[in-house]
Amino acid sequence: MADRCGRHLDMNPQPLMKPAPRPTGTSRTQALLELLRSRRRLLVLTHNNPDPDSLGGAVGLQEFALKAAGIPSRLAISGRIQRAENKAMVRELAIEMDRLDAIDLAQFDCVALVDTQPGFGHTFVPPNLKVDIVIDHHVCADAVVGPADVAYFEVRNDIGATSSIVAGHLLEAGVVPSVQAATALAYGIRTDTADLSRDVSDLDQKAFDYLSPHVDRKRLAAITNPKLPVVYFKALKEALSKVRMYDGVTLCSLGRTTSAEMVAEVADMLLRMEGVRVVFCGGLVGASYCVSVRTELGLDAWSLLQTAFEGEKGSCGGHGSVAGGSVQLEVDARALRRLERRLERNVLRAMGVAGGNAAMLGDLED
C-alpha cells in the first residue's frame, strides 16, 4: 500500500516498535534557540512573491532571532510584492526587505526559509547556499530536503498558518511581541485560515489569542481595505466573463494576466458563490501558467491539484482546502489552450463531473 506521496506503507508493523515521541512546542523552541544562539547573523527568505503568511512568519522569525537568541537578521525576496493588501502590509508595518540579488551572502552564517521549502517551484534559493532552517505548513511533492538535510526542519501540515508556528515559538520563549511583529503574524494567520474558519488547529487559535493584545487595529484595518487601481477592476471584469461552472465545480481561465496574486484572488472570490464546492483558476504570467485551487472544507485541494497536473512539468503545493502551482509553458496561444483543456479534463474527472456544456455566469438566473 502507498500513501499519497507514493511511499510504501508497512501493513504489518512490528508489535514491539513504538513511534518516536512527537516533539513538544517547548522542545522545538529550545532546538531553534540553540541553533540561532550558535550563529552570528540570520538571512530570512520566503517564496518569490510573499503573501501575508510568508511576510508575517518572516517578521516573526526575525523578532524571535533578535529578542530570544540575540542575533540580528535581514529579510530578502527575489520577486515582487504585488497584491494590494500585501503592499499595504509592507507599507503600514514598515517591513524592511532587500533584493536577494543585492545581498552579500557571505555576511550571513544562518539561512532560513519561511512558508516554503527548497525545491518548491515558486521559490529561488541561490546555488550552493546552505539552508539551515525550514519552517512551513505546506505539503509538496517537489520538496528536496527533509529533517535529515537541514539543521532545523519544522514542516507541520496540521497547522493552518506558518505564522502560527512562528508565533508559537515567541510564546514558548516568553517574548512580548512588538506591535509590528504581532500585527504581521496575526494578519498572516487571518489570511491563511480565512479568519480562523479554515484548517484551524489549537496552535492557530492559541497563537492568535497571544498576539491579539499587541495588534495595531488601525493599521490592520488599513491593510485589509486598501485602495485598488482601476486596472484591478478591469482585470476582475475580464476574469468573471470567463467563469465556467459544472455542478459545483467552477473553473476560470484568465488567459494572460498580470500576476499570480490575481489568479488567487479570483479563486478566493469564486469559492464564495452559492453551490460551489471547488474552484480551479489559472492564468498565464510571463512563461508560467499559475493555478490556484480552493475547495470547501473536507476536500483536499492539493490532491486535486496533483491530479490536474498529472503528466505536466509543473510544481504544486498546498494545505487543506488551499493549493497552488505553476506549469512552465512556451508562450504560444495554441499551447495555452491545449494546456487549459488538459487541466480542465483532469479536474472534472477527479471530481466525477461530466464535461459537456458549461454554464456561464451570464446564463444563471438571480
Phi, psi and omega per residue, in radians:
M1 nan 2.505 3.137
A2 -2.156 2.554 3.070
D3 -1.441 -3.065 -3.028
R4 -1.246 -0.183 3.060
C5 -1.647 0.018 3.096
G6 1.568 0.014 3.117
R7 -1.352 2.540 3.137
H8 -1.508 2.304 -3.087
L9 -1.791 2.384 3.138
D10 -1.420 2.034 -3.128
M11 -1.460 -0.096 -3.132
N12 -2.298 1.182 -3.105
P13 -1.162 2.688 3.103
Q14 -1.137 2.254 -3.040
P15 -1.140 -0.414 -3.094
L16 -1.579 -0.108 -3.122
M17 -1.438 2.306 3.117
K18 -1.994 2.440 3.116
P19 -1.144 2.596 3.092
A20 -1.111 2.451 -3.135
P21 -1.092 2.443 3.138
R22 -1.269 2.331 -3.126
P23 -1.040 2.450 3.077
T24 -1.449 2.939 3.100
G25 -1.025 -0.684 -3.124
T26 -1.130 -0.778 -3.109
S27 -1.199 -0.612 3.061
R28 -1.107 -0.832 -3.124
T29 -1.063 -0.725 3.131
Q30 -1.110 -0.704 3.124
A31 -1.130 -0.719 3.117
L32 -1.156 -0.708 3.100
L33 -1.059 -0.818 -3.105
E34 -1.073 -0.698 3.110
L35 -1.125 -0.873 -3.094
L36 -1.098 -0.658 -3.123
R37 -1.196 -0.268 3.109
S38 -1.594 0.018 -3.099
R39 -2.067 2.958 -3.080
R40 -1.842 -0.640 -3.057
R41 -2.649 2.380 -3.030
L42 -1.908 2.379 2.981
L43 -1.926 2.149 -3.119
V44 -1.842 2.211 3.122
L45 -2.102 2.654 3.045
T46 -2.189 -2.953 2.983
H47 -1.296 2.990 -2.892
N48 -0.982 -0.773 -3.100
N49 -2.106 1.402 -2.949
P50 -1.079 2.462 3.064
D51 -1.704 -3.118 -3.088
P52 -1.035 -0.633 3.134
D53 -1.189 -0.665 3.068
S54 -1.100 -0.851 -3.109
L55 -1.139 -0.758 3.128
G56 -1.081 -0.811 3.123
G57 -1.093 -0.664 -3.138
A58 -1.170 -0.824 3.126
V59 -1.101 -0.699 3.126
G60 -1.133 -0.674 3.116
L61 -1.195 -0.644 3.059
Q62 -1.062 -0.726 3.117
E63 -1.130 -0.730 3.116
F64 -1.093 -0.784 -3.116
A65 -1.057 -0.719 -3.080
L66 -1.353 -0.882 -3.005
K67 -1.405 -0.574 -3.100
A68 -1.678 -0.614 -3.060
A69 -1.921 -0.238 3.075
G70 1.339 0.414 3.115
I71 -2.098 2.486 3.125
P72 -1.368 2.906 -3.105
S73 -2.681 2.915 2.993
R74 -2.332 2.629 3.055
L75 -1.881 2.306 3.128
A76 -2.337 2.552 3.095
I77 -2.271 2.735 -3.122
S78 -1.873 -0.187 3.133
G79 -1.972 -2.400 -3.114
R80 -2.359 2.712 2.961
I81 -1.535 2.101 -2.968
Q82 -2.093 -0.798 -3.091
R83 -1.130 2.503 -3.030
A84 -0.997 -0.766 -3.135
E85 -1.104 -0.653 -3.134
N86 -1.195 -0.688 3.064
K87 -1.100 -0.728 3.125
A88 -1.122 -0.632 3.116
M89 -1.086 -0.806 3.126
V90 -1.105 -0.737 -3.101
R91 -1.219 -0.880 -3.049
E92 -1.175 -0.589 -3.096
L93 -1.725 0.068 3.105
A94 0.884 0.852 3.133
I95 -1.330 2.104 -3.134
E96 -1.563 2.334 3.100
M97 -2.610 2.718 3.127
D98 -2.020 2.794 2.959
R99 -1.295 2.308 -3.103
L100 -1.051 -0.656 -3.110
D101 -1.260 -0.140 3.110
A102 -1.787 0.012 -3.089
I103 -1.534 2.411 2.992
D104 -1.516 1.751 -3.033
L105 -1.106 -0.390 -3.120
A106 -1.185 -0.260 -3.140
Q107 -1.358 -0.162 -3.027
F108 -2.056 2.337 3.078
D109 -1.948 0.214 3.083
C110 -2.609 2.287 -3.100
V111 -2.219 2.299 3.141
A112 -2.119 2.444 2.957
L113 -1.896 2.208 -3.081
V114 -2.086 2.277 3.128
D115 1.146 0.422 3.073
T116 -2.886 3.110 -3.112
Q117 -2.525 2.677 3.063
P118 -0.988 2.359 3.137
G119 1.780 -0.314 3.111
F120 -1.173 2.465 -3.028
G121 -1.118 -0.442 -3.112
H122 -1.716 0.369 -3.053
T123 -2.277 2.279 3.101
F124 -1.948 2.169 3.009
V125 -2.060 2.119 -3.109
P126 -0.939 2.473 3.114
P127 -0.954 2.457 3.098
N128 1.184 0.131 3.055
L129 -1.484 2.125 -3.117
K130 -1.465 2.152 3.100
V131 -1.591 2.234 -3.092
D132 -1.770 -0.469 -3.048
I133 -2.330 2.289 3.013
V134 -2.239 2.117 3.079
I135 -2.245 2.077 -3.024
D136 -2.764 2.928 3.061
H137 -2.286 0.227 -3.128
H138 -1.713 2.666 2.991
V139 -1.914 2.400 -3.105
C140 -2.739 2.307 -3.125
A141 -1.189 -0.263 -3.071
D142 -1.552 -0.018 3.122
A143 -1.038 2.379 -3.074
V144 -1.976 0.015 3.090
V145 -2.304 2.798 3.100
G146 -2.505 -2.961 -3.105
P147 -0.983 -0.489 -3.115
A148 -1.404 -0.191 -3.028
D149 -1.831 -0.282 -3.015
V150 -2.219 2.448 -3.090
A151 -1.039 -0.719 3.073
Y152 -2.297 1.965 -3.063
F153 -2.178 1.988 -3.137
E154 -2.324 1.663 3.085
V155 -2.035 1.972 -3.016
R156 -2.196 1.629 -3.098
N157 -1.390 0.081 3.013
D158 -1.573 -0.025 -3.127
I159 -1.847 2.468 -3.043
G160 -1.291 -0.453 -3.083
A161 -2.578 2.486 3.035
T162 -1.080 -0.600 3.109
S163 -1.030 -0.565 3.104
S164 -1.166 -0.701 3.128
I165 -1.075 -0.813 -3.116
V166 -1.173 -0.753 3.116
A167 -1.065 -0.605 3.099
G168 -1.065 -0.634 3.110
H169 -1.212 -0.696 3.078
L170 -1.075 -0.739 3.125
L171 -1.098 -0.828 -3.121
E172 -1.098 -0.562 -3.120
A173 -1.458 -0.062 3.116
G174 1.304 0.441 -3.119
V175 -1.482 2.308 2.974
V176 -1.500 1.997 -3.016
P177 -1.252 2.563 3.021
S178 -1.192 2.848 3.098
V179 -1.043 -0.725 -3.136
Q180 -1.051 -0.896 -3.082
A181 -1.174 -0.725 -3.123
A182 -1.100 -0.753 -3.115
T183 -1.198 -0.725 3.122
A184 -1.114 -0.816 -3.128
L185 -1.148 -0.741 -3.136
A186 -1.108 -0.708 3.123
Y187 -1.194 -0.647 3.063
G188 -1.049 -0.745 3.113
I189 -1.143 -0.769 -3.125
R190 -1.047 -0.761 -3.069
T191 -1.234 -0.725 -3.073
D192 -1.394 -0.267 3.107
T193 -1.982 0.202 -3.120
A194 0.897 1.019 -3.125
D195 0.986 0.838 3.077
L196 1.043 0.652 3.098
S197 -2.077 -0.091 -3.014
R198 -2.378 2.232 3.064
D199 0.948 0.726 -3.048
V200 -1.585 2.281 3.062
S201 -1.867 3.007 3.072
D202 -1.055 -0.645 3.139
L203 -1.143 -0.686 3.105
D204 -1.011 -0.820 -3.130
Q205 -1.163 -0.760 -3.136
K206 -1.098 -0.755 3.141
A207 -1.125 -0.747 -3.118
F208 -1.132 -0.715 3.119
D209 -1.110 -0.660 3.112
Y210 -1.133 -0.668 -3.080
L211 -1.393 -0.565 -2.949
S212 -0.881 -0.780 -3.111
P213 -1.102 -0.286 -3.047
H214 -1.861 0.032 -3.091
V215 -1.381 2.411 3.037
D216 -1.490 1.781 -3.047
R217 -1.139 -0.613 -3.129
K218 -1.151 -0.792 3.122
R219 -1.187 -0.649 3.111
L220 -1.076 -0.702 3.099
A221 -1.120 -0.675 3.115
A222 -1.161 -0.571 3.131
I223 -1.250 -0.754 -3.020
T224 -1.389 -0.242 -3.121
N225 -2.288 1.043 -3.108
P226 -1.344 2.745 3.014
K227 -1.210 2.480 -3.081
L228 -2.035 2.440 -3.141
P229 -1.268 2.797 -3.133
V230 -1.037 -0.616 -3.107
V231 -1.074 -0.488 3.092
Y232 -1.083 -0.798 -3.096
F233 -1.241 -0.547 3.040
K234 -1.120 -0.761 3.128
A235 -1.137 -0.678 3.140
L236 -1.150 -0.737 3.102
K237 -1.051 -0.764 3.131
E238 -1.119 -0.700 -3.131
A239 -1.129 -0.788 -3.093
L240 -1.151 -0.441 3.115
S241 -1.266 -0.202 -3.076
K242 -1.928 0.209 -3.138
V243 -1.293 2.359 3.096
R244 -2.231 2.358 -3.037
M245 -2.139 2.320 3.119
Y246 -2.290 1.632 2.963
D247 0.783 1.098 3.093
G248 1.565 -0.214 3.108
V249 -1.876 2.113 -3.108
T250 -1.985 2.247 3.131
L251 -2.092 2.549 3.119
C252 -2.533 2.146 3.105
S253 -1.924 1.956 -3.080
L254 -1.413 -0.147 -3.018
G255 1.176 -2.450 3.065
R256 -1.321 2.320 3.135
T257 -2.461 2.974 -2.979
T258 -1.409 -0.528 -3.047
S259 -2.771 2.739 3.053
A260 -1.130 -0.473 3.128
E261 -1.101 -0.604 3.108
M262 -1.156 -0.665 3.104
V263 -1.069 -0.809 -3.123
A264 -1.154 -0.673 -3.103
E265 -1.167 -0.701 3.095
V266 -1.143 -0.706 3.113
A267 -1.066 -0.779 3.110
D268 -1.022 -0.761 -3.090
M269 -1.159 -0.751 -3.071
L270 -1.187 -0.480 3.124
L271 -1.142 -0.338 3.137
R272 -1.377 -0.147 -3.127
M273 -1.222 2.426 3.135
E274 -1.004 2.361 3.065
G275 1.465 -0.052 -3.099
V276 -1.554 2.209 3.089
R277 -1.787 -0.575 -3.063
V278 -2.424 2.396 3.016
V279 -2.136 2.309 3.086
F280 -2.218 1.914 -3.031
C281 -2.167 2.382 -3.118
G282 -2.454 2.741 3.092
G283 -2.816 2.624 -3.116
L284 -1.572 2.050 3.105
V285 -2.038 1.834 -3.030
G286 1.140 -2.126 3.112
A287 -1.815 0.212 -3.135
S288 -1.968 2.256 3.018
Y289 -1.598 1.905 -3.056
C290 -1.648 2.416 -3.071
V291 -2.233 2.420 2.981
S292 -2.174 2.322 3.100
V293 -2.064 2.345 3.051
R294 -2.273 2.409 3.121
T295 -2.316 2.793 2.998
E296 -1.225 2.830 -3.111
L297 -1.023 2.436 3.136
G298 1.784 -0.262 3.082
L299 -1.831 2.615 -3.065
D300 -1.755 1.805 -3.083
A301 -1.130 -0.668 -3.089
W302 -1.167 -0.732 3.109
S303 -1.086 -0.678 3.108
L304 -1.121 -0.734 3.140
L305 -1.177 -0.652 3.057
Q306 -1.020 -0.779 3.132
T307 -1.106 -0.733 3.139
A308 -1.097 -0.619 -3.089
F309 -1.512 0.083 -3.123
E310 -0.999 2.177 -3.139
G311 1.534 -0.119 -3.134
E312 -1.728 2.684 3.050
K313 -1.589 1.378 -3.076
G314 -2.318 3.055 3.112
S315 -2.265 2.403 -3.139
C316 -2.586 2.733 3.091
G317 -2.699 2.927 -3.136
G318 -3.124 -3.090 -3.121
H319 -2.786 2.078 3.076
G320 1.057 -2.095 -3.045
S321 -1.649 0.217 -3.128
V322 -2.274 2.332 3.085
A323 -2.644 2.774 3.110
G324 -2.697 2.802 3.138
G325 -2.995 -3.091 -3.135
S326 -2.663 2.675 3.073
V327 -2.208 2.235 3.079
Q328 -1.271 2.376 -3.000
L329 -2.450 2.379 2.962
E330 -1.151 2.265 -3.031
V331 -1.266 1.585 -3.085
D332 -2.584 2.278 -3.047
A333 -1.034 -0.709 -3.124
R334 -1.207 -0.676 3.109
A335 -1.109 -0.668 3.114
L336 -1.120 -0.804 -3.134
R337 -1.108 -0.706 3.134
R338 -1.130 -0.741 3.121
L339 -1.071 -0.808 -3.111
E340 -1.113 -0.635 3.099
R341 -1.155 -0.701 3.124
R342 -1.132 -0.789 -3.139
L343 -1.103 -0.757 3.141
E344 -1.086 -0.759 3.125
R345 -1.058 -0.748 -3.133
N346 -1.150 -0.706 -3.141
V347 -1.137 -0.823 -3.116
L348 -1.106 -0.675 3.113
R349 -1.142 -0.744 -3.138
A350 -1.097 -0.589 -3.117
M351 -1.556 -0.025 3.140
G352 1.198 0.549 -3.105
V353 -1.927 2.275 3.121
A354 -1.273 2.512 3.065
G355 -1.294 -2.642 -3.129
G356 1.924 -2.597 -3.079
N357 -1.378 2.105 3.099
A358 -1.518 2.615 3.023
A359 -1.493 2.438 3.070
M360 -1.791 2.780 -3.119
L361 -0.987 -0.696 -3.117
G362 -1.186 -0.276 -3.127
D363 -1.479 -0.255 -3.026
L364 -1.472 2.528 3.032
E365 -1.435 2.674 3.120
D366 -1.143 nan nan
